[in-house]
Amino acid sequence: MVDELLETPAGNTPLLPVRLTPEQEELCRRLDELYDPYKSYVKLPSEMFRGAIFASRAECRNNPDWIAQAAHSLREILYPLWSSRDKRVPDKKEEVFQRYGSAFFDETLSRRVKSVYRRLNDLAHHRRASSTKTDFEMLLVDFEVSLRQALTRQLDLHREIDLLVSRGPPSAT
């Protein structure tokens, strides 16, 4: 009897960790800081964000459920603040962002983030009849842009102003 080579079973090839952009790394740091007062109740948001990026990478897209899995990880980041059922963060979301020092978190931005949360919730729970790679990628961009804005602190604005002032007026050439 001749030994036959068998194919490697699915899932036996480890994937390398994801590499985030500098902006995504900064978002992770800020999300962790936002939830720092509640860290004994809430998993690190940066881990969930990395999980979403990992699940949505090209090597994982043969998994027919990758969109729901990635959306679920992103949704979990917002769940303690936007779900009325979750009691892990006892403070109102406005208080959480105010304590963090957000410069832009207002009713308009709150509605925008809530819209992202609802869309993620729909994808995570398979409530969309068809969802595409493009749907998820656009939602990921909305998540990142909205949260970066919500997590901009007053000190960040002062740093930007200082940088502009230190450069001086533009020179005429």
CORHUDA-V956852 format. One record per pair of residues at least 24 apart in sequence whose ideal C-beta (glycine too) atoms are under 6 Angstrom apart, sorted by the first residue. I is the first residue (numbers start at 0). GAP is how many residues later the second one is. Records with the same first field share a line. If there is no record, write none. Layout:
I=GAP ; GAP
This chain:
14=44
17=32 ; 35 ; 36
26=121
29=121
33=66
37=51
40=47
41=38 ; 46
44=32
47=25 ; 28 ; 29
66=56 ; 64 ; 69
67=55 ; 56 ; 58
70=49 ; 52 ; 53
71=52
73=46 ; 69
74=45 ; 46 ; 49
77=39
81=32 ; 35
100=52
101=48
102=49 ; 50 ; 51 ; 54
103=45 ; 48
104=45
108=41
111=34
112=33
115=26 ; 27 ; 30
